[in-house]
């Protein structure tokens, strides 16, 4: 017997909206933060194991790929924080209408980008 397996039509007709994309991104940044926490714990462990181990770990992190990972972790941290504040307002019963949901979603993206940029400017310019 030859059966044709039908796929669900939602994949062909679904148009991603900002709310769904931000929800998926929130979950993704949670995973990134979990992995980044392991990297931070490894950093602390290398500090306890001595100077040679720390220098080896430091050389690993201080190349372009390591800095890209830390930059991504920083963005994930600020995005997750900003979206968590948005969810706290939703838990309090504010911002459920579609217009406010879109405005708060865009503000989450903007605040995440601004906070990440400001943090890395402070790091590279050594302002503080």
PAVO-999770 format. One record per residue (C-alpha): x, y, z; residue number from 1. Coordinates in pm, 1 decimal. Each point is the difference from the previous one (the first is absolute). Layout:
REM residues N
R        u        v        w   i
R        X        Y        Z NUM
...
REM end
This chain:
REM residues 128
R        u        v        w   i
R      0.0      0.0      0.0   1
R    121.4    342.1    -86.5   2
R   -104.8    255.7    257.2   3
R     60.9    367.7    -48.1   4
R     94.7    160.3    325.6   5
R   -146.2    342.6     23.5   6
R    185.8    272.4    175.8   7
R   -174.4    249.8    214.3   8
R    -94.8    311.1   -198.9   9
R    108.1    234.5    274.5  10
R    360.1    -10.1   -121.6  11
R    -98.7    126.5   -342.7  12
R   -238.0    273.8    110.1  13
R    142.7    112.5    333.0  14
R    159.6    342.9      2.8  15
R    234.1     52.7    299.0  16
R   -105.9    291.7    215.7  17
R    212.6    202.0    238.2  18
R   -164.6   -159.4    304.0  19
R     73.0   -354.8   -115.5  20
R    355.8     82.5   -105.8  21
R     70.1    167.3    336.8  22
R   -145.3   -298.2    184.2  23
R    228.4   -239.8   -187.7  24
R    295.1    235.8     53.9  25
R    -77.7     11.9    373.5  26
R     25.8   -377.2     18.7  27
R    317.5      2.1   -207.8  28
R    167.1    260.5    218.9  29
R    -87.5   -210.1    303.7  30
R    197.1   -286.6   -154.2  31
R    288.3    234.4    -88.7  32
R      6.2    127.3    359.2  33
R     18.7   -356.4    129.6  34
R    297.9    -75.6   -222.7  35
R    158.7    336.4     86.1  36
R    -36.7    -78.0    368.9  37
R    207.7   -312.4    -54.0  38
R    267.1    214.2   -168.3  39
R     -1.9    236.3    300.5  40
R     29.4   -289.3    242.7  41
R    294.1   -136.3   -200.1  42
R    163.2    341.2     26.8  43
R    -33.9     -9.7    378.7  44
R    132.5   -356.5     10.9  45
R    306.2     99.0   -204.7  46
R     65.3    280.9    247.3  47
R     19.1   -256.1    278.6  48
R    224.8   -238.9   -194.0  49
R    288.7    239.0    -34.1  50
R    157.1    252.8   -228.8  51
R     95.3   -235.6   -283.6  52
R   -352.2   -141.3    -29.4  53
R   -151.0    347.4     12.4  54
R    236.8    125.8   -272.4  55
R    -95.0   -294.2   -220.4  56
R   -372.0     74.7     49.0  57
R     59.8    371.9    -48.8  58
R    172.6    -65.4   -333.7  59
R   -300.7   -206.9   -104.9  60
R   -249.4    273.3     86.9  61
R    200.0    298.9   -125.4  62
R     -2.3    -91.9   -369.1  63
R   -267.9    130.3   -239.1  64
R   -225.1   -305.1     39.9  65
R     11.9     15.6    379.1  66
R    -87.1    369.2     -7.5  67
R   -288.6    -74.9   -235.8  68
R   -130.2   -256.3    248.8  69
R     28.2    248.8    286.9  70
R   -171.4    267.5   -211.7  71
R   -285.0   -242.5    -72.9  72
R    -23.2    -85.1    368.8  73
R    -22.2    370.7     83.0  74
R   -279.8     55.5   -252.0  75
R   -181.6   -310.1    127.2  76
R     28.7    127.1    356.4  77
R   -144.8    342.9    -79.9  78
R   -268.1   -138.9   -232.0  79
R   -110.9   -254.2    259.3  80
R     -1.8    270.7    267.7  81
R   -200.3    244.8   -213.0  82
R   -249.4   -262.0   -111.6  83
R    -30.2   -124.9    358.3  84
R    -99.9    351.7    109.4  85
R   -254.8      0.6   -283.5  86
R   -139.4   -329.3    131.1  87
R    -23.8    144.7    351.4  88
R   -225.2    273.9   -137.1  89
R   -208.4   -265.0   -172.5  90
R    -23.1   -191.9    327.6  91
R   -133.5    316.1    162.0  92
R   -264.4     23.5   -273.3  93
R    145.9    282.0   -210.5  94
R     79.7      7.3   -370.7  95
R   -218.9   -280.4   -130.9  96
R   -152.3    187.6   -291.6  97
R    170.1    -48.2   -334.6  98
R    128.8    356.1    -36.3  99
R    170.5     -5.5    340.8 100
R    140.0   -347.1    -68.8 101
R    166.5    124.5   -319.3 102
R    130.1    317.9    165.0 103
R    140.8   -190.3    297.6 104
R    155.8   -256.8   -234.4 105
R    178.4    267.2   -199.1 106
R    110.1    170.5    321.3 107
R    145.4   -332.2    122.2 108
R    207.7    -29.6   -316.6 109
R    115.9    362.6     14.8 110
R     86.8    -14.6    370.5 111
R    191.6   -326.6    -48.5 112
R    203.7    145.3   -283.7 113
R     65.7    325.5    188.2 114
R    101.7   -171.0    323.6 115
R    226.5   -242.7   -185.4 116
R    160.5    282.7   -198.2 117
R     49.6    214.5    309.5 118
R    155.2   -289.6    190.7 119
R    248.4    -77.9   -277.0 120
R     84.5    366.3    -45.2 121
R     79.6     20.0    370.1 122
R    210.4   -317.5    -26.9 123
R    199.7    113.1   -302.3 124
R     35.8    364.6     91.6 125
R     56.6    -85.3    367.5 126
R   -225.4    284.6    107.6 127
R    -71.2   -132.8    346.4 128
REM end
